[in-house]
Amino acid sequence: MMRAIMALSGGMDSTGLLMRLLADGYTVSCISFDYGQKHVIELDRARLNIRYLAENGFEVDHRIAKLDSVMGLFHSALTTEGFDVPEGHYESEQMKQTVVPNRNAIFASILYGYALSVALRDETEAIIALGVHSGDHEIYPDCRPEFYDAIGHAFAIGNWDSELITFHLPYLDGDKETILVDAYDSIKTLGLDFDTVFGNTNTSYNPDELGRSSGRSGSDIERILAFHAIGRKDPVEYVGGWEDALQNALMENENHEGSK
């Protein structure tokens, strides 16, 4: 049995990874983290895709880990009330305000403990799969290769039977476009609908009260540009509609490139 444990945020990166793992024949357990994020609607979107998979014969173990009481202590535009989520290009300096201190170290630690528990219980090896990619490296230090090299080494030292666990980061040198192209192939292999899967996601850091993506946060813009690059309309709903979101993303990207 090929066993995978992964973080499923409800965003496009982890959703694409889930599709790849299922297409490759893994039995998958997902943990979604409720850490007090303002865009908590992403957890509802994760549940929608888990339900969609079940309706199509793919059973995925899915658990929600409540971390809001702890991570609510941290200062970030994603969790702190009165601290607005910045808008603009993903690689712009102000996007550092969306860093949640030590977030991926906390998530990885929980995933490692759970993966090792599963591996010992089921007498098997297991991978910890994460959808981190090169587009995150500029702003988020805890998405860089050296971070996972270091934390994987530390966890191996700190646990018995750590030889059963490995990190699996297939998109580490890719980007959101890479993820979408790979997901398209995986979803086709699984016999599922691409627009349904990605319509059941949220990437926006500042969706409105109806769950519509703003199209203005850096995470929105990166996603919009990726869909545009592969020649597809994003199936999620944007506050001003897809064309308005696309034109804003193209303008932001042009301004960003011009400022380099």
Helices and strands as residue ranges (DSSP letters): E 3-7, H 12-23, E 27-34, H 41-55, E 61-66, H 68-71, G 93-98, H 103-122, E 126-129, G 134-136, G 141-143, H 145-157, G 162-164, E 165-168, H 176-190, H 194-199, H 218-229, H 242-259
